[in-house]
Amino acid sequence: MLAINATQHRQNYSMYYDKTIRTGPIFVKRLRDYAVQMDISLLKTLIEDVENISVTCEKETDGSIVLTTDIFDLIAVGNTIEEANTNMIAELKDYALDFIENLNEWSKAPNRKKHVKYIMKIATCENDQEILDMIRID
């Protein structure tokens, strides 16, 4: 792997940051660990083909709307579809934050490692509409 060492990266951080934005990713090696520093637009390109999040919509006897997603085991309830969507967006954002805080552990768990691509896509969304656009109601 083509990588610079971490000391060199740290000593010339501004130069490497600018290089990342203008020319492409930087691979950094520290001891046995490797990291990638990349422009967010490149990350968005890498994850643009992540499929939508499939959501099931059910109307309860009390008239409330329940949205569930199997991939994350999340549930959102609202009095209207708009309110349920807003609540699902909040659930997705909360889960993404929790996932990122526990990335080292959760990304290796057999039942969660497939979530990484979705989490990265949610994390790069600039507003709630972009997250809503990821939801496909079945």
C-alpha positions in Angstrom: 0.0 0.0 0.0 1.3 3.5 -0.8 1.3 5.3 2.4 3.2 8.1 4.1 4.2 7.7 7.8 2.1 9.4 10.4 5.0 11.6 11.6 5.5 13.0 8.2 1.8 13.6 7.9 1.6 15.3 11.3 4.6 17.6 10.5 3.1 18.7 7.1 -0.6 18.4 8.0 -1.7 21.6 6.1 0.1 20.5 2.9 -1.4 17.0 3.1 -4.9 18.4 3.8 -4.7 20.7 0.8 -3.4 17.8 -1.3 -6.3 15.7 -0.2 -8.8 18.3 -1.4 -7.1 19.1 -4.6 -5.6 15.8 -5.8 -7.0 12.8 -4.0 -6.8 10.6 -0.9 -3.8 10.3 1.4 -2.9 7.0 2.9 -1.2 7.2 6.3 0.6 4.5 8.2 1.2 4.6 11.9 2.9 1.5 13.3 0.8 -1.3 12.0 -2.3 0.8 11.4 -3.4 2.4 8.2 -5.9 5.3 7.6 -7.2 7.2 4.7 -7.8 10.9 4.5 -10.1 11.9 1.7 -12.3 14.7 0.5 -16.0 14.2 1.4 -17.0 14.4 -2.3 -14.9 11.3 -3.0 -16.5 9.5 -0.1 -19.9 10.5 -1.5 -18.9 9.1 -4.9 -17.8 5.8 -3.3 -21.2 5.4 -1.6 -23.5 6.8 -4.2 -24.7 3.4 -5.2 -25.7 2.3 -1.7 -29.3 1.1 -2.1 -32.2 2.8 -0.4 -33.3 1.9 3.1 -36.5 -0.2 2.7 -39.2 0.8 5.2 -42.5 -0.9 5.8 -45.5 1.3 6.5 -48.5 0.2 8.5 -51.6 2.0 9.8 -52.6 1.1 13.3 -56.2 0.9 14.5 -55.8 4.2 16.3 -54.9 5.8 13.0 -51.2 6.3 13.8 -48.6 5.4 11.1 -45.8 3.0 12.0 -42.6 2.8 9.9 -40.2 -0.1 10.5 -36.9 -0.9 8.8 -35.6 -4.4 9.0 -32.0 -3.6 8.2 -31.6 -1.5 11.4 -34.5 -2.8 13.4 -35.8 0.8 13.9 -39.4 1.9 14.4 -40.9 5.3 14.1 -44.5 6.3 14.8 -46.5 9.4 13.9 -50.0 10.6 13.5 -49.3 11.3 9.8 -46.9 9.9 7.3 -44.9 13.2 7.4 -44.6 12.9 11.2 -43.6 9.3 11.0 -41.0 10.2 8.3 -39.6 12.9 10.5 -39.4 10.5 13.4 -37.7 7.9 11.2 -35.1 10.4 10.1 -34.4 11.2 13.8 -34.0 7.5 14.5 -31.6 7.0 11.6 -29.5 10.0 12.7 -29.4 8.7 16.3 -28.4 5.3 15.1 -25.7 6.6 12.8 -24.2 8.7 15.7 -24.3 5.7 18.0 -22.7 3.5 15.3 -19.9 6.0 14.6 -19.2 6.3 18.3 -18.9 2.5 18.5 -17.5 2.0 15.0 -14.5 -0.1 15.9 -16.7 -2.6 17.7 -20.0 -2.5 15.7 -18.4 -2.6 12.2 -16.9 -6.0 13.1 -20.1 -7.5 14.6 -21.6 -10.0 12.1 -25.1 -8.5 12.5 -24.0 -4.9 12.0 -21.0 -4.8 9.6 -23.4 -4.6 6.7 -24.6 -1.3 8.1 -21.3 0.6 7.6 -22.2 1.7 4.0 -25.6 3.0 5.1 -24.1 4.8 8.1 -21.5 6.5 5.9 -24.2 7.6 3.5 -26.4 9.0 6.4 -23.3 10.7 7.9 -22.6 12.5 4.6 -26.2 13.8 4.2 -26.3 17.6 4.5 -29.9 17.8 5.5 -32.9 15.8 6.5 -34.3 15.8 3.0 -31.3 13.8 1.8 -31.9 11.2 4.5 -35.6 11.1 3.5 -34.5 10.5 -0.1 -32.7 7.4 1.1 -36.0 5.9 2.4 -38.1 3.7 0.2 -41.5 2.8 1.6 -42.6 -0.6 0.6 
